[in-house]
Amino acid sequence: MRQVVLDTETTGLDPQQGHRVIEIGCVEIQNRRLTGKHFHYYLNPDRDIDEAAIEVHGLTREFLSDKPRFAQIEAEFIDFVRDAELVIHNAPFDIGFLDAELKRNNSSVQELAGICSVLDSLLLAREKHPGQRNNLDALCKRYGVDNTQRELHGALLDAEILADVYLLMTSGQSSLSLKEESDEQNQGIQLRELDPNRPPLRIIKANDSELAAHQERLEEIARASGDNCLWLELDQQGPT
């Protein structure tokens, strides 16, 4: 069974408003083993990127200006995912953006569902862990997967991490600390170790004006709550 774990980064939240895919990251799983094959591109969106999106992934229009456009990598992408089961966390988001890119290019493949099946790992996690947080960071903590380099979102890094989480989540093993309880289904799973020499992802810190706006907002909350803003009190107390 061939699976492709996929993630994207985008310029915003809604492809219907013209937002574009700016990074695609995929890793291949064959018969529940990571093969080492991957697909990864940064893409030039030919448009501005929402500030809120930049805060999530750190990708700027300047950085992407010399990268290929989706149309230039479309055929290679289709070849990589064709006939695979796509494993995606919150699949409707990524599929919606990728389908919009295919339609924009009048591709012979108008929808990924026509050449792939899709497994939404977020729905799977909610079924296995109802009432709990099931974002990727929470699942990493639950299953003991190393995500220490995930300071910002990145499509390839997130796909690599999700592949580890998915293999553990579907193996019946609840954490890496339970190796002695693993059954035959767990045997043969080769977890990827993050390269310690991998360059760190970019960290964007708040500037003076953003810090001032944050302080002003806290003071508004304090006034509205009768001076009962706990965050403001803690800020004034300083570190303990």
MDAnalysis code that builds the backbone (N, CA, C; Angstrom):
import MDAnalysis as mda
import numpy as np

u = mda.Universe.empty(720, n_residues=240, atom_resindex=np.repeat(np.arange(240), 3), trajectory=True)
u.add_TopologyAttr("name", ["N", "CA", "C"] * 240)
u.add_TopologyAttr("resid", np.arange(1, 241))
u.add_TopologyAttr("resname", ["MET", "ARG", "GLN", "VAL", "VAL", "LEU", "ASP", "THR", "GLU", "THR", "THR", "GLY", "LEU", "ASP", "PRO", "GLN", "GLN", "GLY", "HIS", "ARG", "VAL", "ILE", "GLU", "ILE", "GLY", "CYS", "VAL", "GLU", "ILE", "GLN", "ASN", "ARG", "ARG", "LEU", "THR", "GLY", "LYS", "HIS", "PHE", "HIS", "TYR", "TYR", "LEU", "ASN", "PRO", "ASP", "ARG", "ASP", "ILE", "ASP", "GLU", "ALA", "ALA", "ILE", "GLU", "VAL", "HIS", "GLY", "LEU", "THR", "ARG", "GLU", "PHE", "LEU", "SER", "ASP", "LYS", "PRO", "ARG", "PHE", "ALA", "GLN", "ILE", "GLU", "ALA", "GLU", "PHE", "ILE", "ASP", "PHE", "VAL", "ARG", "ASP", "ALA", "GLU", "LEU", "VAL", "ILE", "HIS", "ASN", "ALA", "PRO", "PHE", "ASP", "ILE", "GLY", "PHE", "LEU", "ASP", "ALA", "GLU", "LEU", "LYS", "ARG", "ASN", "ASN", "SER", "SER", "VAL", "GLN", "GLU", "LEU", "ALA", "GLY", "ILE", "CYS", "SER", "VAL", "LEU", "ASP", "SER", "LEU", "LEU", "LEU", "ALA", "ARG", "GLU", "LYS", "HIS", "PRO", "GLY", "GLN", "ARG", "ASN", "ASN", "LEU", "ASP", "ALA", "LEU", "CYS", "LYS", "ARG", "TYR", "GLY", "VAL", "ASP", "ASN", "THR", "GLN", "ARG", "GLU", "LEU", "HIS", "GLY", "ALA", "LEU", "LEU", "ASP", "ALA", "GLU", "ILE", "LEU", "ALA", "ASP", "VAL", "TYR", "LEU", "LEU", "MET", "THR", "SER", "GLY", "GLN", "SER", "SER", "LEU", "SER", "LEU", "LYS", "GLU", "GLU", "SER", "ASP", "GLU", "GLN", "ASN", "GLN", "GLY", "ILE", "GLN", "LEU", "ARG", "GLU", "LEU", "ASP", "PRO", "ASN", "ARG", "PRO", "PRO", "LEU", "ARG", "ILE", "ILE", "LYS", "ALA", "ASN", "ASP", "SER", "GLU", "LEU", "ALA", "ALA", "HIS", "GLN", "GLU", "ARG", "LEU", "GLU", "GLU", "ILE", "ALA", "ARG", "ALA", "SER", "GLY", "ASP", "ASN", "CYS", "LEU", "TRP", "LEU", "GLU", "LEU", "ASP", "GLN", "GLN", "GLY", "PRO", "THR"])
u.atoms.positions = np.array([
    [0.845, -1.188, 0.000],
    [0.000, 0.000, 0.000],
    [0.884, 1.243, 0.000],
    [0.656, 2.143, -0.946],
    [1.445, 3.364, -1.050],
    [0.641, 4.536, -0.496],
    [1.254, 5.268, 0.438],
    [0.640, 6.459, 1.022],
    [1.585, 7.632, 0.868],
    [1.029, 8.811, 0.738],
    [1.805, 10.047, 0.675],
    [1.268, 10.981, 1.754],
    [2.126, 11.315, 2.705],
    [1.757, 12.263, 3.753],
    [2.055, 13.655, 3.226],
    [1.059, 14.534, 3.260],
    [1.149, 15.816, 2.545],
    [0.792, 16.971, 3.466],
    [1.490, 18.096, 3.253],
    [1.134, 19.333, 3.945],
    [1.426, 20.501, 3.012],
    [0.709, 21.592, 3.206],
    [0.945, 22.805, 2.422],
    [1.043, 24.009, 3.352],
    [1.652, 25.067, 2.849],
    [1.555, 26.396, 3.450],
    [0.971, 27.315, 2.390],
    [0.244, 28.345, 2.830],
    [-0.517, 29.175, 1.895],
    [-0.378, 30.650, 2.240],
    [-0.874, 31.493, 1.322],
    [-0.819, 32.947, 1.542],
    [-1.910, 33.431, 2.483],
    [-2.921, 32.611, 2.715],
    [-4.047, 32.988, 3.563],
    [-4.935, 31.786, 3.802],
    [-6.181, 32.036, 4.142],
    [-7.063, 30.964, 4.577],
    [-8.067, 30.488, 3.542],
    [-8.299, 31.259, 2.474],
    [-9.413, 30.927, 1.583],
    [-8.995, 31.013, 0.120],
    [-8.927, 29.881, -0.581],
    [-8.562, 29.932, -2.001],
    [-9.602, 30.660, -2.847],
    [-10.850, 30.726, -2.376],
    [-11.892, 31.432, -3.119],
    [-11.651, 32.939, -3.130],
    [-10.794, 33.417, -2.227],
    [-10.427, 34.832, -2.205],
    [-9.095, 35.081, -2.908],
    [-8.649, 34.098, -3.682],
    [-7.431, 34.262, -4.456],
    [-6.159, 33.870, -3.741],
    [-6.265, 33.292, -2.550],
    [-5.060, 32.875, -1.842],
    [-4.463, 31.648, -2.505],
    [-3.137, 31.507, -2.378],
    [-2.390, 30.524, -3.152],
    [-1.555, 29.607, -2.256],
    [-1.169, 28.477, -2.830],
    [-0.232, 27.566, -2.176],
    [1.180, 28.105, -2.375],
    [1.970, 28.170, -1.299],
    [3.346, 28.670, -1.414],
    [4.385, 27.635, -0.977],
    [3.943, 26.509, -0.430],
    [4.867, 25.424, -0.130],
    [4.096, 24.105, -0.123],
    [4.683, 23.089, -0.737],
    [4.134, 21.733, -0.700],
    [5.226, 20.806, -0.184],
    [4.883, 19.986, 0.798],
    [5.813, 18.992, 1.308],
    [5.136, 17.631, 1.373],
    [5.765, 16.606, 0.825],
    [5.207, 15.251, 0.829],
    [6.297, 14.244, 1.186],
    [5.936, 13.215, 1.950],
    [6.832, 12.084, 2.185],
    [6.079, 10.801, 1.861],
    [6.800, 9.805, 1.388],
    [6.180, 8.562, 0.934],
    [6.292, 7.464, 1.979],
    [5.178, 6.733, 2.152],
    [5.141, 5.537, 2.987],
    [4.711, 4.374, 2.102],
    [5.476, 3.297, 2.140],
    [5.137, 2.102, 1.381],
    [5.039, 0.931, 2.350],
    [3.840, 0.325, 2.422],
    [3.631, -0.795, 3.346],
    [4.069, -0.443, 4.771],
    [3.655, 0.743, 5.206],
    [3.898, 1.235, 6.574],
    [5.377, 1.455, 6.872],
    [6.170, 1.722, 5.858],
    [7.573, 2.070, 6.055],
    [7.880, 3.359, 5.301],
    [8.591, 4.264, 5.940],
    [9.053, 5.460, 5.257],
    [10.108, 5.063, 4.230],
    [9.909, 5.475, 2.979],
    [10.818, 5.058, 1.913],
    [12.003, 6.005, 1.743],
    [11.926, 7.200, 2.306],
    [12.962, 8.207, 2.096],
    [12.685, 9.105, 0.901],
    [11.670, 8.769, 0.092],
    [11.307, 9.611, -1.046],
    [10.434, 10.765, -0.567],
    [10.694, 11.942, -1.111],
    [9.869, 13.090, -0.747],
    [9.724, 14.032, -1.936],
    [8.734, 14.905, -1.819],
    [8.459, 15.932, -2.825],
    [8.353, 17.248, -2.071],
    [9.128, 18.254, -2.496],
    [9.108, 19.517, -1.746],
    [9.444, 20.678, -2.666],
    [8.586, 21.680, -2.646],
    [8.840, 22.915, -3.374],
    [8.295, 24.106, -2.595],
    [9.041, 25.231, -2.644],
    [8.488, 26.544, -2.337],
    [7.973, 27.119, -3.649],
    [6.886, 27.896, -3.587],
    [6.242, 28.374, -4.814],
    [6.021, 29.883, -4.768],
    [6.196, 30.513, -5.909],
    [5.931, 31.939, -6.062],
    [4.426, 32.136, -6.275],
    [3.736, 32.849, -5.361],
    [2.278, 32.997, -5.502],
    [1.843, 34.176, -6.367],
    [2.793, 35.048, -6.746],
    [2.460, 36.242, -7.521],
    [1.410, 37.094, -6.823],
    [1.475, 37.158, -5.507],
    [0.560, 38.004, -4.744],
    [1.135, 38.190, -3.346],
    [0.559, 39.140, -2.612],
    [0.988, 39.379, -1.239],
    [0.538, 38.237, -0.331],
    [1.190, 38.142, 0.820],
    [0.895, 37.102, 1.800],
    [0.346, 37.771, 3.055],
    [-0.749, 37.257, 3.582],
    [-1.337, 37.834, 4.787],
    [-0.331, 37.828, 5.923],
    [-0.319, 38.908, 6.701],
    [0.606, 38.992, 7.833],
    [0.377, 37.854, 8.822],
    [-0.895, 37.495, 9.034],
    [-1.186, 36.402, 9.965],
    [-0.589, 35.092, 9.469],
    [-0.575, 34.905, 8.143],
    [0.018, 33.689, 7.576],
    [1.530, 33.700, 7.740],
    [2.154, 34.856, 7.543],
    [3.605, 34.954, 7.714],
    [3.995, 34.626, 9.146],
    [3.171, 35.022, 10.105],
    [3.457, 34.707, 11.501],
    [3.442, 33.201, 11.751],
    [2.668, 32.465, 10.939],
    [2.587, 31.011, 11.108],
    [3.778, 30.319, 10.470],
    [4.106, 30.675, 9.211],
    [5.133, 29.921, 8.492],
    [6.409, 30.690, 8.198],
    [6.402, 32.012, 8.337],
    [7.612, 32.796, 8.134],
    [8.026, 32.996, 6.693],
    [7.175, 32.623, 5.735],
    [7.520, 32.742, 4.320],
    [7.055, 34.099, 3.780],
    [7.962, 34.853, 3.194],
    [7.646, 36.186, 2.696],
    [7.618, 36.191, 1.170],
    [6.990, 37.206, 0.614],
    [6.935, 37.323, -0.850],
    [8.329, 37.509, -1.428],
    [9.185, 38.221, -0.709],
    [10.569, 38.421, -1.172],
    [11.298, 37.084, -1.281],
    [11.164, 36.226, -0.254],
    [11.822, 34.922, -0.273],
    [11.321, 34.063, -1.426],
    [10.029, 34.165, -1.740],
    [9.415, 33.310, -2.757],
    [9.522, 33.862, -4.174],
    [10.064, 35.064, -4.325],
    [10.018, 35.746, -5.623],
    [10.773, 35.004, -6.722],
    [11.803, 34.234, -6.367],
    [12.559, 33.516, -7.397],
    [12.223, 32.029, -7.452],
    [11.155, 31.628, -6.761],
    [10.765, 30.216, -6.733],
    [9.844, 29.897, -7.911],
    [9.736, 28.626, -8.294],
    [8.854, 28.271, -9.413],
    [7.391, 28.525, -9.083],
    [6.576, 28.652, -10.110],
    [5.132, 28.767, -9.930],
    [4.503, 27.371, -9.956],
    [3.300, 27.265, -9.433],
    [2.670, 25.944, -9.332],
    [2.604, 25.258, -10.688],
    [2.302, 26.008, -11.737],
    [2.175, 25.411, -13.063],
    [3.459, 24.711, -13.493],
    [4.609, 25.204, -13.015],
    [5.890, 24.633, -13.417],
    [6.177, 23.289, -12.737],
    [5.558, 23.026, -11.589],
    [5.826, 21.781, -10.866],
    [4.595, 20.871, -10.837],
    [3.528, 21.300, -11.502],
    [2.257, 20.575, -11.447],
    [2.393, 19.129, -11.915],
    [3.019, 18.909, -13.055],
    [3.121, 17.553, -13.611],
    [3.913, 16.644, -12.670],
    [4.999, 17.157, -12.104],
    [5.812, 16.366, -11.181],
    [5.017, 16.031, -9.918],
    [4.244, 16.998, -9.437],
    [3.415, 16.767, -8.255],
    [2.364, 15.691, -8.520],
    [1.679, 15.791, -9.653],
    [0.641, 14.812, -9.988],
    [1.246, 13.415, -10.096],
    [2.412, 13.317, -10.714],
    [3.071, 12.013, -10.832],
    [3.419, 11.438, -9.458],
    [3.808, 12.305, -8.522],
    [4.221, 11.832, -7.197],
    [3.035, 11.303, -6.394],
    [1.885, 11.945, -6.502],
    [0.750, 11.564, -5.647],
    [-0.226, 10.610, -6.337],
    [-0.128, 10.442, -7.638],
    [-1.110, 9.648, -8.375],
    [-1.232, 8.235, -7.800],
    [-2.467, 7.789, -7.596],
    [-2.810, 6.435, -7.137],
    [-2.403, 6.160, -5.688],
    [-1.972, 7.168, -4.967],
    [-1.617, 6.988, -3.558],
    [-2.799, 7.349, -2.674],
    [-2.732, 6.920, -1.417],
    [-3.650, 7.434, -0.404],
    [-2.962, 8.621, 0.261],
    [-3.557, 9.802, 0.153],
    [-2.998, 10.992, 0.781],
    [-3.390, 11.018, 2.257],
    [-2.411, 11.213, 3.123],
    [-2.644, 11.373, 4.557],
    [-2.397, 12.835, 4.880],
    [-3.451, 13.544, 5.288],
    [-3.375, 14.994, 5.485],
    [-4.088, 15.341, 6.787],
    [-3.494, 16.223, 7.581],
    [-4.124, 16.670, 8.820],
    [-5.012, 17.874, 8.498],
    [-6.312, 17.717, 8.689],
    [-7.318, 18.690, 8.261],
    [-7.324, 18.763, 6.733],
    [-7.625, 17.637, 6.132],
    [-7.518, 17.464, 4.682],
    [-8.327, 18.473, 3.860],
    [-9.554, 18.853, 4.248],
    [-10.306, 19.780, 3.388],
    [-9.565, 21.079, 3.099],
    [-8.761, 21.551, 4.042],
    [-8.015, 22.798, 3.832],
    [-7.009, 22.620, 2.700],
    [-6.131, 21.627, 2.806],
    [-5.079, 21.440, 1.804],
    [-5.658, 21.029, 0.453],
    [-6.625, 20.108, 0.471],
    [-7.230, 19.661, -0.784],
    [-7.923, 20.822, -1.477],
    [-8.607, 21.667, -0.722],
    [-9.283, 22.821, -1.307],
    [-8.310, 23.740, -2.030],
    [-7.156, 23.989, -1.414],
    [-6.156, 24.852, -2.051],
    [-5.536, 24.189, -3.275],
    [-5.202, 22.908, -3.170],
    [-4.563, 22.229, -4.299],
    [-5.518, 22.077, -5.478],
    [-6.782, 21.768, -5.190],
    [-7.767, 21.692, -6.271],
    [-7.929, 23.049, -6.950],
    [-7.889, 24.129, -6.160],
    [-8.004, 25.471, -6.735],
    [-6.822, 25.767, -7.656],
    [-5.623, 25.321, -7.278],
    [-4.452, 25.511, -8.138],
    [-4.605, 24.728, -9.441],
    [-5.089, 23.492, -9.355],
    [-5.274, 22.676, -10.559],
    [-6.300, 23.305, -11.497],
    [-7.390, 23.793, -10.928],
    [-8.430, 24.428, -11.761],
    [-7.909, 25.721, -12.380],
    [-7.110, 26.459, -11.633],
    [-6.584, 27.723, -12.137],
    [-5.718, 27.495, -13.381],
    [-5.038, 26.347, -13.421],
    [-4.169, 26.037, -14.553],
    [-4.870, 25.256, -15.654],
    [-6.194, 25.043, -15.511],
    [-6.938, 24.213, -16.467],
    [-6.264, 22.861, -16.663],
    [-5.826, 22.279, -15.543],
    [-5.125, 21.006, -15.582],
    [-6.051, 19.891, -16.059],
    [-5.449, 18.853, -16.620],
    [-6.235, 17.679, -16.999],
    [-6.775, 16.974, -15.762],
    [-6.135, 17.195, -14.612],
    [-6.623, 16.707, -13.309],
    [-7.239, 17.896, -12.585],
    [-8.550, 17.928, -12.503],
    [-9.232, 19.058, -11.888],
    [-9.395, 18.897, -10.377],
    [-9.410, 17.644, -9.899],
    [-9.554, 17.388, -8.464],
    [-8.656, 16.221, -8.086],
    [-7.963, 16.347, -6.959],
    [-7.081, 15.272, -6.517],
    [-7.860, 13.992, -6.224],
    [-9.131, 14.134, -5.838],
    [-9.944, 12.948, -5.548],
    [-10.091, 12.053, -6.773],
    [-9.823, 12.605, -7.958],
    [-9.912, 11.807, -9.169],
    [-8.724, 10.883, -9.384],
    [-7.601, 11.147, -8.687],
    [-6.402, 10.319, -8.880],
    [-5.863, 9.757, -7.562],
    [-6.460, 10.156, -6.444],
    [-5.984, 9.722, -5.122],
    [-7.178, 9.458, -4.217],
    [-6.941, 8.680, -3.172],
    [-7.877, 8.654, -2.053],
    [-7.284, 9.527, -0.953],
    [-8.109, 9.954, -0.022],
    [-7.660, 10.889, 1.013],
    [-8.052, 10.379, 2.385],
    [-7.109, 10.366, 3.304],
    [-7.358, 10.047, 4.699],
    [-7.061, 11.283, 5.531],
    [-8.072, 11.765, 6.253],
    [-7.895, 12.946, 7.107],
    [-7.428, 12.476, 8.484],
    [-6.153, 12.692, 8.798],
    [-5.600, 12.230, 10.077],
    [-6.181, 12.996, 11.262],
    [-6.725, 14.203, 11.034],
    [-7.373, 14.924, 12.119],
    [-8.657, 14.223, 12.537],
    [-9.465, 13.778, 11.566],
    [-10.677, 13.034, 11.902],
    [-10.335, 11.714, 12.587],
    [-9.279, 11.068, 12.115],
    [-8.834, 9.819, 12.728],
    [-8.431, 10.052, 14.180],
    [-7.695, 11.132, 14.436],
    [-7.260, 11.444, 15.799],
    [-8.453, 11.752, 16.698],
    [-9.445, 12.458, 16.154],
    [-10.635, 12.779, 16.960],
    [-11.418, 11.524, 17.314],
    [-11.420, 10.540, 16.413],
    [-12.088, 9.275, 16.723],
    [-11.348, 8.507, 17.816],
    [-10.023, 8.547, 17.771],
    [-9.224, 7.813, 18.750],
    [-9.112, 8.538, 20.083],
    [-9.192, 9.864, 20.053],
    [-9.001, 10.668, 21.270],
    [-10.103, 11.725, 21.382],
    [-11.349, 11.310, 21.533],
    [-12.447, 12.286, 21.588],
    [-12.312, 13.209, 22.793],
    [-12.640, 14.473, 22.573],
    [-12.621, 15.444, 23.659],
    [-11.239, 15.944, 24.017],
    [-10.211, 15.543, 23.269],
    [-8.854, 15.985, 23.546],
    [-8.346, 16.865, 22.407],
    [-7.270, 17.598, 22.686],
    [-6.650, 18.390, 21.624],
    [-5.991, 17.436, 20.644],
    [-6.200, 17.670, 19.363],
    [-5.670, 16.766, 18.347],
    [-4.935, 17.500, 17.237],
    [-4.409, 18.703, 17.553],
    [-3.533, 19.327, 16.565],
    [-2.207, 18.582, 16.541],
    [-1.336, 18.915, 15.598],
    [-0.127, 18.123, 15.403],
    [0.799, 18.197, 16.609],
    [0.918, 19.360, 17.228],
    [1.781, 19.474, 18.405],
    [1.267, 18.607, 19.550],
    [-0.056, 18.609, 19.761],
    [-0.631, 17.787, 20.837],
    [-0.408, 16.303, 20.561],
    [-0.533, 15.889, 19.301],
    [-0.327, 14.488, 18.959],
    [1.146, 14.098, 19.115],
    [2.059, 15.009, 18.788],
    [3.479, 14.731, 19.000],
    [3.755, 14.460, 20.471],
    [3.195, 15.267, 21.343],
    [3.383, 15.069, 22.774],
    [2.770, 13.748, 23.219],
    [1.580, 13.426, 22.691],
    [0.876, 12.212, 23.101],
    [1.632, 10.961, 22.669],
    [2.251, 11.005, 21.478],
    [2.909, 9.814, 20.946],
    [4.436, 9.851, 21.062],
    [4.964, 10.882, 21.720],
    [6.394, 10.939, 21.943],
    [7.216, 11.205, 20.707],
    [6.677, 11.978, 19.761],
    [7.386, 12.299, 18.522],
    [8.122, 13.631, 18.695],
    [9.373, 13.667, 18.300],
    [10.212, 14.857, 18.454],
    [9.759, 15.957, 17.495],
    [9.289, 17.066, 18.053],
    [8.919, 18.216, 17.226],
    [9.625, 19.480, 17.706],
    [10.807, 19.302, 18.299],
    [11.500, 20.443, 18.897],
    [11.931, 21.474, 17.874],
    [12.062, 21.070, 16.606],
    [12.458, 22.031, 15.571],
    [11.259, 22.716, 14.929],
    [10.061, 22.458, 15.443],
    [8.846, 23.018, 14.837],
    [8.501, 24.352, 15.489],
    [9.420, 25.323, 15.387],
    [9.150, 26.646, 15.936],
    [8.161, 27.399, 15.047],
    [8.247, 27.181, 13.756],
    [7.264, 27.687, 12.797],
    [6.791, 26.515, 11.958],
    [5.631, 26.676, 11.333],
    [5.129, 25.636, 10.441],
    [5.982, 25.594, 9.176],
    [6.253, 24.405, 8.677],
    [6.916, 24.207, 7.398],
    [6.327, 22.959, 6.782],
    [5.999, 22.997, 5.484],
    [5.231, 21.906, 4.885],
    [5.986, 20.577, 4.930],
    [7.279, 20.568, 4.567],
    [8.009, 19.303, 4.553],
    [8.238, 18.789, 5.977],
    [8.648, 19.676, 6.880],
    [8.863, 19.253, 8.268],
    [7.574, 18.730, 8.877],
    [6.467, 19.417, 8.641],
    [5.191, 18.974, 9.203],
    [4.753, 17.639, 8.595],
    [5.032, 17.429, 7.299],
    [4.697, 16.145, 6.676],
    [5.531, 15.024, 7.278],
    [6.814, 15.290, 7.534],
    [7.683, 14.282, 8.145],
    [7.194, 13.926, 9.551],
    [6.837, 14.955, 10.320],
    [6.362, 14.715, 11.681],
    [5.024, 13.983, 11.659],
    [4.117, 14.407, 10.765],
    [2.810, 13.754, 10.680],
    [2.967, 12.286, 10.279],
    [3.941, 11.975, 9.432],
    [4.158, 10.577, 9.047],
    [4.487, 9.732, 10.275],
    [5.356, 10.251, 11.142],
    [5.692, 9.524, 12.373],
    [4.464, 9.362, 13.263],
    [3.716, 10.454, 13.432],
    [2.525, 10.413, 14.277],
    [1.510, 9.419, 13.721],
    [1.281, 9.466, 12.398],
    [0.292, 8.574, 11.783],
    [0.666, 7.112, 11.980],
    [1.936, 6.764, 11.771],
    [2.359, 5.373, 11.928],
    [2.152, 4.886, 13.357],
    [2.434, 5.755, 14.329],
    [2.219, 5.374, 15.725],
    [0.729, 5.324, 16.065],
    [-0.016, 6.293, 15.567],
    [-1.440, 6.386, 15.891],
    [-2.214, 5.197, 15.333],
    [-1.743, 4.625, 14.234],
    [-2.454, 3.506, 13.608],
    [-1.816, 2.162, 13.928],
    [-0.853, 2.159, 14.834],
    [-0.179, 0.904, 15.170],
    [-0.695, 0.281, 16.454],
    [-1.501, 1.035, 17.221],
    [-1.957, 0.540, 18.510],
    [-1.001, 0.867, 19.632],
    [0.102, 1.560, 19.315],
    [1.072, 1.938, 20.339],
    [0.789, 3.359, 20.770],
    [0.641, 3.598, 22.072],
    [0.219, 4.910, 22.545],
    [1.370, 5.870, 22.735],
    [2.599, 5.389, 22.909],
    [3.741, 6.278, 23.031],
    [5.007, 5.474, 22.823],
    [6.099, 6.177, 22.581],
    [7.366, 5.497, 22.376],
    [7.849, 4.814, 23.640],
    [7.354, 5.226, 24.790],
    [7.780, 4.633, 26.054],
    [7.179, 3.258, 26.264],
    [6.278, 2.825, 25.400],
    [5.612, 1.538, 25.569],
    [6.137, 0.511, 24.579],
    [7.413, 0.598, 24.221],
    [7.975, -0.319, 23.236],
    [7.850, -1.773, 23.668],
    [7.977, -2.007, 24.984],
    [7.922, -3.388, 25.445],
    [6.547, -3.992, 25.273],
    [5.523, -3.155, 25.045],
    [4.171, -3.660, 24.881],
    [3.773, -3.732, 23.413],
    [4.685, -3.393, 22.513],
    [4.328, -3.360, 21.095],
    [4.069, -4.762, 20.585],
    [3.152, -4.868, 19.627],
    [2.820, -6.164, 19.041],
    [3.419, -6.263, 17.650],
    [3.027, -7.276, 16.904],
    [3.627, -7.488, 15.600],
    [3.383, -6.320, 14.661],
    [2.248, -5.646, 14.865],
    [1.923, -4.528, 13.972],
    [2.928, -3.400, 14.140],
    [3.508, -3.255, 15.338],
    [4.460, -2.183, 15.585],
    [5.831, -2.495, 15.005],
    [6.149, -3.770, 14.799],
    [7.471, -4.134, 14.359],
    [7.699, -3.637, 12.937],
    [8.900, -3.143, 12.701],
    [9.264, -2.667, 11.369],
    [9.036, -1.195, 11.159],
    [8.395, -0.501, 12.124],
    [8.205, 0.937, 11.980],
    [9.541, 1.621, 12.253],
    [10.053, 2.341, 11.274],
    [11.323, 3.025, 11.425],
    [11.049, 4.521, 11.564],
    [11.178, 5.010, 12.784],
    [10.894, 6.414, 13.029],
    [12.075, 7.272, 12.598],
    [11.775, 8.371, 11.935],
    [12.806, 9.292, 11.491],
    [13.297, 10.120, 12.660],
    [14.627, 10.294, 12.745],
    [15.209, 11.191, 13.730],
    [15.553, 12.502, 13.035],
    [15.172, 13.606, 13.663],
    [15.439, 14.906, 13.067],
    [16.945, 15.159, 13.022],
    [17.417, 15.716, 11.917],
    [18.824, 16.028, 11.755],
    [19.204, 17.146, 12.718],
    [20.133, 16.903, 13.667],
    [20.501, 17.954, 14.619],
    [21.170, 19.146, 13.955],
    [21.675, 18.974, 12.721],
    [22.335, 20.069, 12.002],
    [21.384, 20.826, 11.086],
    [20.103, 20.428, 11.119],
    [19.126, 21.115, 10.272],
    [19.008, 22.565, 10.716],
    [19.072, 23.526, 9.796],
    [19.002, 24.935, 10.215],
    [17.681, 25.234, 10.895],
    [17.703, 26.050, 11.944],
    [16.459, 26.353, 12.665],
    [15.500, 27.158, 11.801],
    [14.210, 26.971, 12.037],
    [13.214, 27.770, 11.340],
    [13.227, 29.194, 11.880],
    [12.806, 30.103, 11.055],
    [12.845, 31.513, 11.403],
    [11.870, 31.835, 12.528],
    [12.320, 32.641, 13.500],
    [11.471, 33.089, 14.599],
    [11.186, 34.572, 14.398],
    [9.913, 34.942, 14.355],
    [9.521, 36.345, 14.197],
    [9.042, 36.861, 15.547],
    [9.756, 37.820, 16.093],
    [9.399, 38.391, 17.389],
    [8.577, 39.666, 17.206],
    [7.742, 39.951, 18.194],
    [6.911, 41.150, 18.150],
    [7.795, 42.397, 18.168],
    [7.428, 43.397, 17.343],
    [8.171, 44.655, 17.357],
    [7.592, 45.586, 18.416],
    [8.177, 46.769, 18.560],
    [7.768, 47.692, 19.630],
    [6.310, 48.100, 19.498],
    [5.865, 48.363, 18.276],
    [4.480, 48.802, 18.099],
    [3.496, 47.684, 18.434],
    [3.843, 46.444, 18.097],
    [2.987, 45.300, 18.424],
    [2.942, 45.065, 19.930],
    [4.086, 45.220, 20.594],
    [4.116, 45.088, 22.055],
    [3.286, 46.181, 22.718],
    [3.354, 47.397, 22.165],
    [2.572, 48.498, 22.721],
    [1.077, 48.247, 22.537],
    [0.694, 47.730, 21.349],
    [-0.714, 47.418, 21.089],
    [-1.194, 46.312, 22.024],
    [-0.329, 45.343, 22.285],
    [-0.677, 44.254, 23.214],
    [-0.906, 44.810, 24.614],
    [-0.018, 45.704, 25.052],
    [-0.154, 46.292, 26.388],
    [-1.432, 47.123, 26.493],
    [-1.732, 47.856, 25.421],
    [-2.946, 48.682, 25.419],
    [-4.191, 47.806, 25.509],
    [-4.169, 46.676, 24.816],
    [-5.313, 45.758, 24.842],
    [-5.500, 45.173, 26.238],
    [-4.396, 44.813, 26.890],
    [-4.488, 44.280, 28.257],
    [-5.073, 45.316, 29.214],
    [-4.676, 46.558, 29.023],
    [-5.202, 47.620, 29.897],
    [-6.692, 47.839, 29.664],
    [-7.146, 47.691, 28.400],
    [-8.580, 47.789, 28.117],
    [-9.348, 46.671, 28.815],
    [-8.791, 45.447, 28.760],
    [-9.423, 44.309, 29.436],
    [-9.467, 44.536, 30.941],
    [-8.368, 45.097, 31.461],
    [-8.319, 45.351, 32.903],
    [-9.398, 46.348, 33.328],
    [-9.570, 47.395, 32.539],
    [-10.596, 48.390, 32.880],
    [-11.995, 47.778, 32.803],
    [-12.232, 46.976, 31.756],
    [-13.549, 46.374, 31.573],
    [-13.865, 45.335, 32.641],
    [-12.820, 44.734, 33.215],
    [-13.033, 43.675, 34.212],
    [-12.889, 44.164, 35.645],
    [-12.810, 45.490, 35.801],
    [-12.658, 46.010, 37.151],
    [-11.276, 45.732, 37.728],
    [-10.257, 45.920, 36.890],
    [-8.863, 45.689, 37.288],
    [-8.602, 44.252, 37.721],
    [-9.233, 43.309, 37.022],
    [-9.026, 41.890, 37.325],
    [-8.388, 41.149, 36.149],
    [-7.491, 41.819, 35.444],
    [-6.801, 41.193, 34.312],
    [-5.559, 40.477, 34.831],
    [-5.633, 39.160, 34.943],
    [-4.540, 38.381, 35.506],
    [-3.270, 38.505, 34.682],
    [-3.407, 38.535, 33.339],
    [-2.210, 38.626, 32.492],
    [-1.427, 39.907, 32.781],
    [-2.159, 41.010, 32.947],
    [-1.504, 42.278, 33.205],
    [-0.799, 42.248, 34.549],
    [-1.448, 41.646, 35.553],
    [-0.826, 41.540, 36.871],
    [0.467, 40.738, 36.789],
    [0.456, 39.649, 36.026],
    [1.651, 38.824, 35.900],
    [2.752, 39.576, 35.171],
    [2.381, 40.350, 34.124],
    [3.380, 41.146, 33.408],
    [4.048, 42.150, 34.335],
    [3.235, 42.780, 35.189],
    [3.765, 43.784, 36.105],
    [4.647, 43.160, 37.176],
    [4.341, 41.917, 37.564],
    [5.147, 41.242, 38.576],
    [6.505, 40.810, 38.030],
    [6.548, 40.543, 36.699],
    [7.771, 40.078, 36.084],
    [7.999, 38.610, 36.325],
    [9.108, 38.048, 35.803],
    [9.372, 36.611, 35.963],
    [9.602, 36.224, 37.414],
    [9.162, 34.988, 37.757],
    [9.344, 34.497, 39.116],
    [10.301, 33.329, 39.125],
])
